[in-house]
Amino acid sequence: MHICYLDEAGCTGALPSADTQIQPVFVLGGLFVEAAKVQSMTHKLLALKRRFFPNLLPANAHYHDWMAAEIKGADIRRKARSTSRNDRRFACCLISAGLDILKQHDARMVSRVYVKPIGNPFDGAAVYTSTVQSICAAFQNYLATHGSRGIVIADSRNKGKNANVSHSIFTQRFRAAGDPYPALLEVPTFGHSDNHAGLQMMDFLCSALLFPIAAQVCASAHLTDKTHVSPHYLTLVEKYGHDIKDLQYRYQEEMTGHWRGGITLIDPVNKYNATRLFA
């Protein structure tokens, strides 16, 4: 039994101009974790929070309260771009510890990173839905390869958006041509990140690593507003590009021989491919 945790970084709105503070990239990814390892991963995450943020909760806080005390990936990336060297060092130590947890539990990731075209439409709803379908396809392959079954838990947004995503998978599963996801026990369900270590870890990957790397590498040269970019983010590529690359789950289609899964970069601005995010 495996679980795929879905989370995103960035917004699904269009980028109207180069001087806007709207986020220039959108990232949506899935983290594959064996269900038997979720409890251990959760304990490791709570220990990480207590180690790096000992004052986040009162001294008399219960152990389980640390689950709801989230460390947001957006806060980590703010420290990663700080003018303070100590802040940047802290962010790197925290990122290293988070990646170690994922390695220890044999987690794997697939993700799509979208660079928004400046001044052109960006259909965020369609992007979100098609990406979830792509992640489910990769998860199906992963489950079949491991002889396993699985469920998808996505970070909840609102009822309308949640229902639209689940219904897109429902319609595929019950189409006349047959179910493309036979190893999935159900259509995607939704949870709140303060109750799921897997959602918090996926937020960490999307918001603290993939988003800042993609923003700097793919968007910084085209933006006059520098709210979401920083040359300090290139340090994340240098330090963790290899780790991110190794976390990917990639597979080869039998019929076409094409490689699928992993981290896909959709970049209409520069025409870069995903290797730019690793090196």
Secondary structure, DSSP 4 states (H G I P E B T S, - for coil): -EEEEEEEES-SS-B--TT--S-SEEEEEEEEEEGGGHHHHHHHHHHHHHHH-TTSS-TT--TTHHHHS---HHHHHHHHT-S-HHHHHHHHHHHHHHHHHHHHTT-EEEEEEEEPPBTS---HHHHHHHHHHHHHHHHHHHHHHHT--EEEEEE---HHHHHHHHHHHHHHHTSTT--S-TTBSSS-EEE-GGG-HHHHHHHHHIIIIIHHHHIIIIIGGG-S--TT--GGGHHHHHHHHHHHHHHB-EEE-TTT--EEESEEEE-TTT---GGGGT-
